[in-house]
């Protein structure tokens, strides 16, 4: 078993002074925490990559993110009780959380729990959202998820929604020209770049100069004591205005530590059902259409009593409806606003929308993965590593900001992005051997991690929280709700 060194490595020093993988990743995250070093033995991490058949240290990086969440929860627990607890993370279960859909089982009519396949629409999307060669020797990935966004890409390409048609259409364009045309149409796509090409791109240079989580104190307020409760985030109220996929993961991670997480969406908003099911554990759900003045006022009333607001909309979209960061903290001084984006807090591409596959494409993940797994043709890592890592980092940032608010006061803006997370994974180094990676948990391993619940989707077993804490083990207080099934109001806090 590995335990955290008494002296945590400094992520700003040469890589030669520290090992690759989970400890390097953890050191980078602990530097953001800015607190005393952990006591020897408080945190342990076991296991190592490869878990997925990729040269990237995906499992170790996610394990480090979960371990850092455990430390942040421990900091809040100490603020409540004066006590700390033991934390443990194993790499294989941590890696498995990147593909929760693989481990969801539903009870069938024969009384057996069987695998739930992904919907046909998602399967089709995965088939067309791939790197395709352009006429100037580059590769470009057009993203064709959700009907309205897919339609915008297809209108640019002037083709049908089939792999053959998309391939042929992309082949008629130069890479950069198509990338810009897709962005100008308000759609999503990205040209495949090497890691070095990304770092030379203005957007890559911008992100490389910034921390993986940006936590900015944007206003001064009085310190706020934590509310009563028996969990690290008891009494913390979280508004989750996100979908597919990083934002919902962040909200779920906060719910695992006792937060009251209320999802807010508009009725009829396009979703991917399997991700709603698997990222909504522990939350409640209501519908509010902020285009309607009365419902926008209901959201403002919720904001006025919230602690955390997670924004996963296209950059600038909520601000156009009166819910900018400045609007939110004016409504509720002391609020922690978490912004989840594809391309980050600034730079020339800050206003562009994007998805998991786009982040893998532009940052070099897709290039290197293809180079080392199939001889050069770009290839996606078949796990949403950017989405889930970003979600966990968003939750970590929120918890670090809440601890700062308790100690020194303030309103905070936390910013994370899919591309920054992709760069974080790349900084952990590459594996020399990964062909024998298992790629999934065995049924025996899964049985120990499954949690069972009677949900609106039926009787389910799903992969539960894998972070282990000795005094406040993470868990969900309620199953995934049906969208819109709850009132737009907060639960009463414990006295």
N, C-alpha and C positions, 0 to 999 in steps of 0.2 A: 504493500500500500504506500502510495506517495502522500506526503503531507506538505502543507505550505511551508516553504523555507522561512526561518525566523526573519531573514532580511529578504523582502520581496524584490525580485529583479526590476530594474528600471527600464521601461520599454523604450526610453529615448537613447539608451546606450547601444553600443554595437551589438548586433545579433550574435557575434562570436562569444559574448559574455553570458549568454543565456540559452537554454535549450529551446528548440522549436516546439510548437504545439500548445498544449493547454496551459502550461505555466507561463509561457510568454504572453499568451492572450490574456490570462488572468492578471499579469503584471500591468498590462496596458489599461485594463479596466480599473484596477485598484488605484492606479495613479489618479484617475478621475474622482475617486472617493475622497482622497485628501485627508484621511484620518490616520490614527496610530496603526502600526502594523498589528496583524492578528497574533494572538497567543499561539505558540506551537501546539499543534494538534486540534485547533478549532475547526479547520477545514481540511478535508481529504478528498482527493480525486483518484479514482482507479480506472484502469483500462487505457486503451490507446487505439488510434486509427491503424489500419483502415477499417471502417465500417461499411462505407459505400465504395464501389469500384471506381474511384477517382483519385488522382494524385493529391488532391487537396485534403487538408486536415479538418474536415468538416465536423466530425464528431467531437474532436478535442476542442474546437473553437466554440461549439454550442455548449459543451460541458463547462467551459470557462465562463460563458455568459450566465448559465444557470447558477454556477457557484457564486458569481458576483451578486446575483439576485439574492442568494442565500445570505451573503454577508450584509447586503443592504437591509434585508429583513431583520437580521440580527442586530444591526445598528438601531433600527426602530424599536425592536424588542427591548434593547438595553435602555433606550429612552423611557420606555414604559415601566420597566421592572428593575432596572439596574443589573440585570442578569444577561449572560450570553449563553449560547447553546452550540452543540456540535452540528456540523454541516457535512454532508457527503454527497458526491455526484459520481456516477459511473458513466463512462464514455458511451458504451453501447446503447443503453436506454435513452441517454441524452440525444444521441444521433437519431434514434427511432422517432423522437418527437417531431422531426422534420417531415415525417410522412404519416401523420396520425390516421389518415384515411386508409392506410394499408392495414391497420389494426382494429378497425371498428367491426364488430360482429353484431348481427341482429338475430333475435330469436325467431325461428321459422315455425310453420304449422306443425312440424314433427317434434317440436321441443328442443331443437338443436340450434346452437349459435353458429351462424355461417357468415362468411366474409361478405361485406356489402360492396359490390362493384361500383366503380365511378360511373356517373351518368354518361350516356352516349355523347352528349354535347361536349363534355370535358374531354372525352377520348378524341373526338374530332378536332377540338382546339389544339390538343397536343400534337396532332398529326400535321397541322398546317403551320403552327407557330414554331418554326424551325429555321435554322440558317439556310439561306438559298444563295447560290452564286449570282453575282452581278456581272454586267458586261465588261467592266474594267478590272476584273480579277479580284474583286473583294467579295465578301459575303455579307448578307443583310438578313436580319430576323424581323419580319413583320409580326406584330402581335394581334391575334384575331380572337380575343375573348370578349364576351358580352356583345349582344347583337348590334347595338348602336355604334360601339367603337370598332367592331369588325367591319361594319358597313363603310365607315370612313376610310379604312385602309383599302378595302376592295374598290372603292370609288377612285382612289389614287391609282391603284394598279389596273383598274378597268378590266377585272377578270372575275371568274367564279370562285367560290369558296371551296376549292379542292387542292390537294397538294400539287398535282400536275399543273393546274392553271396558275397557281401562285408562283411556282418555280419558273414557269415560262414568262410570266409578267415581270418578275424581279430581274430576270436575265436581260430584259430590255432597258434597264436603268444603270446609270453609274451610282456607286454606293452612296457617296455623300449627298448627291442630288436627291436620291430617293429618301434617305434619312430625313433631310430637311423638308421634303414635300409631305411626308407623313406627319411630321411635327406641325407643319403649317396648317394641316387639315384637322388639328386637334386630336390626332390619333397617336398610336404608340408603335415604335419600332426602333431598331438600333443596328448600326453597322458593327460587324465583328472587328474588334481591335485586339492587338496584343497588349499585355500589361504595360510595356514601355510606351506604346502608342497612346494608351490612355493617360499615362502620367505626363505625356507631352501635350495632351489636349488641354485647352483652357479649363474645362470642367474638372478634369482629373487633377490638374495642378491646384485648383481651388480646394478640392476635397483633401488632397494630400497635406495641405498646410493646416488642417483642422482636426480636432480630436474626433474619435469615432462616435462619441455622444457630445453634443454641444449643450451645455447647461449654463444659461445666462440669467443672472438676477436682473430683472427689468424694472423693479420698483421696490421701494423700502416699505415694509409693514412691520408691525410688532410681531414677535415670536408667537407661534400658536402651539399650545400644548396638545398632545395627542389625546383623542377621546378614549373613554373607558372601553375595555374589551380584553379578550383573552387571546387575541391573535395580533401579529405585527401591524396589520392594516385595519384592524377593527375601527369602525366609525368613519373610515375614509370613503368619501363619495366620489365616484368616477363616472363621468359622462363619456361614453364610447361612441363617437360619430365616425365609425370606420367600417370597412368591409374588404374582404379579399385582399390581403391576408395578414399583412404585418400588424396593422392596427388591432384587429380582433385578437391576435395572439398576445399583444400587449395587455389588452383588457382582461383576457383570461388569466394571464400570469398574475395580475393584481388581485383578481378574484381568488386565486389559490391561497393568498395570504390574508383573506378576510375582508377585502374591500367590497362595498356595495356598488357593483358595476351595472349601470343602466345603459343599454344600447338604445340609441335614438336614430331612427331612420324614417324615410318616407315610404308609405305603402306603395307597393308596386315597383320599388327600386330594383333594378336587375341585381341578381345575386347568383352565387354558385351554391346550390343547396348542401352539397357535401361539406363545404367549408363552413357554412353557417352552423351545421350540426356539430362539427368537431371543434370549433373555436368559440362556442358560446357557453360552454360549461361554466356554471357558477354565476351567470349573469341574469339580468332581467331585460325585457325588451318592450319598447313602446314606439308608437308612430307619431311623429310630428313633422308636418310639412312647413318648413321655415319660409316658404314663399307666401304662406298665408299669415297675415299680420298677427292674428290672435294666437296662432300656434307658435310663431316666433317669440311672442311674449311668454308663452309657457316655457319655452326653452330658456329664455333669459331668467325666469324665476328659478328654474333648476340650477342654472349657472350660479346664481347668487348664493346658493347653499352648497356648491360643489367644492371639492378639493383638487380634483384633476380633471382636465378636459383633453381628450385625445382626438385630434383632427387628422383624418386620413383622406380628406378630399383633395382634388387637384389643387395645387398652390393657388391661393387667391380666391377660390370659389366661395368659402364661407365668409371671407372679408366682404365680398360683394353683397352679402345679405346682412351685414351689420355684426358679424361675429369674428372680426379680426382679433389678433392677439391683444392689441390695445383695447378694443371694445370689451373683451372678456375680462381682463384684469381690472378695468374700470368698474365693471359690473360686480366683480368679486375680488377685491384686493386680497392678495395672498394665494391666488389661484396658481396652480402649476399647469401650464399649457404645453401639451406634447404634440409636436408636428411631425408627421410621418410622410415622407416623400420618396420619390425615386432618385432624384439627382442632388438633393441636399439644400442647404440653407442659403446658397447664393451661387454666383457664377453664371455664365451665359445660358445654361440650360435649366436654371432653377425653376422656371415656370412650366417646364415640360412635364407631362405625366408619363408614367412608365410602370412596368411590371417586373416580376422576378426574372423572366427570360431576357428582358431588355437590359437589366442590370448585369446579368451574366454576360451578355453579348458585348456591351461597350467597354467593360472594365478589364477584359482579358481572361476571365474565367473560362468562357466558351472556347477561346482560342487555345489556351494551354491544355484544357481537358481533352480537346480533340487531338492536339498534337501528340499527347502522351498515351491516348487510348485507342486512336484509330488512324494514326499515321499522318495527321495533318488536317483533315476535314474538321471544321469546327463542330463541337458537340456540347450540348447542354449537360450539366450535372443533373441527373434525374432525382433531384430532391430540391424543394424550394428553400435552399440554404439562405438566400438573401432575405426572403420574407420572414422566416422564423427567427433568424438571428436578429434582424431589425426589430421584430416584435419584442424579443427578450431584452434587447438594448433599450428600447423605449420604456419598458417597465422598470428596468434598472435606473434609467435616468429620472423617471418620476419618483422612485423611492429615494434616490439620493437627494433630489430637490425637496421632498417632504421632510427629510431629516434636517436639511439646512434650514427650512422654514421653521421647524421646531426649535432649532438652536439659535438662529439669528434673525428670523423673520424674512419677509420678502415675497414678491411674486416672481415666478420663474418661467422661462421658456426653454423647453427641452426639444432639441431637433436631432432626428435620426433619418437615415436614408438607406435605400436598398443598395445604392452604389457604394456608399461608405462602408456598409457591412461586407460587400464583396471585396473591397480593398482590405478590410480587417482580416477576412479569411485568408487572403493571399499573403498577408504579412506573416502568417504562421509557418510558412515554408511548405515544401512539397515532400511527398513520400517517395521513396525509391521503389517500393513494391506495394502493389494494391490489387493485383489480379485475383487473389484469393479472398477478397473481402466478402463477408457474408451477405451484406446488403439488406438484411432484415433480421429481426429477432426470431428465435425459434418459438414454437408454441409453448414449450415449457418455460422459457424466459418470459413470454408474454403473459402467461397465466398469473405470474407473481405481480404483474403490473396492471392487470386489467381492473377496472372499476365497473360496477354494474348499476344501471339506473333504469327506471321506467320513465320514458320520455314521450314527447309528442311524436317522435319518430318510431315509437315502439320500445320494446325491451331491448336494451343495448348493453354490450360490453365495449369499453373503449380504453385506450391507453391512458392511464391516469398520470398525475404529476409524478415526476421521477426525482426531483430534488428531495433529499432527505434532511430533515431538521429534527433534532432530538426532543425539543419541547413543544414546538408548534408545527407538526408535520403538515405540509401544504395539502389542501384538499378543496373540493368544491362543495359548497353548502346546498346547491340546487342543480338539477339537470339542465341541459340546454332547453331554453324556452321556445315556444312557437313565436315567430316574429310578430310583434305588436300585441302580445297577450297581456301586457302589464300596463298599469296606469302610469302616467307621466308624473311620478312623484317619488320622493325618497322614502326609504324605510326608516322608522324611528331608530335613533341611536340608543345604545345601552346607557342606562343612567350612570 
